[in-house]
Amino acid sequence: MFEHTLTSLLQIVIVIDLVGAAAYFVLAGLRRNRRRAAAAPAGLAGQAPGSRWTSSWGAAPQPQPAVAADGEFGQLRRILDSYREGLG
């Protein structure tokens, strides 16, 4: 009898957990849609959303070109050669 009660209790906890997870994702989607609609101007509200990065965290950072001197390439070459010698 006690085992049956624990099994039933465990099943109830699992169902509540699954319902809570589903509600979490549904409410997060509704909140994101509401936030996106409030942030967009009236004429742009119907546009397709951007990438997942831009919709979650704002605009993605743009990569900046790196400027390297000739000596840095030589140093990089020596480091890579030492790794290759260590592996071979």
N, C-alpha and C positions, 0 to 999 in steps of 0.2 A: 504494500500500500504506500509506504513512504517513498519507495523507488518510483512509483507511478506519479506521485505528486511532484517529485523533483524533475522527472522527465517533462511533465506538463509545464512546469515553471520555466525550464530551459527553453522549451519551444516558444513560450510567450515572450521571453527575453529576446530570442533570435528574431521573431517577427517584429517586435518593437524596434530592434536595431536596424533591420532592413527598411522599415518604414521611415525611420529617422534619416538614414542615408539618402533615400530617394527624396525626401522633403528638403534635405540640405542642398542637393544639386538643383532641384526645381527652383527653390528660393534664390539660390545664387544666380541662376540664369535670369530670373525675373529682375533681380537687383541690377545686374549688368545691363539689361535692356533699358531699364528705367534711367540709369545713370547715363547711358549713351544717348538716349532721347533728350535728356535734360541738357547735356553738354553740346549737342549739335544744334546749329541754327535751324530755323523752321524749314527752309528749303532743302536742307541736306539730311533730314531725318530718315528718308527712305533709301538712302544709299546703302550699298552692301558694306558690311564691316570689314576692317582690315585684318591683318594677320593676328594670330593669337597673342603674340608679343605686344602688339600695339593696343589690342583691346584690353589686355590685362594690366600692362605696366606703363602705358603711354607710348610715345614715339620711341622707336628703336634707335639706339645710338649709332651714328654714322661713323664708319671706320675712317681713320685719318692716315694718310700716307706717312711712312717712316723714312726719314732721311738718314742714310748711313755713309760713313766715310770709308775710303778704300782700306784703311787699316783694320776696321771692324770686320770686313769680309775676310781678311787674312786670318784674323783671330778665330772667326767662326770656322773657317776651313781647317785650322789646326785642331780645334776641338772635335770636329766631326771625324777627322782622320784618326785622332787618338781613340775615339769610340770604335771605329771600324777595326783598328789594330787590336783592341781589346776583345772584340767579338771573334776575330779570325785567328 
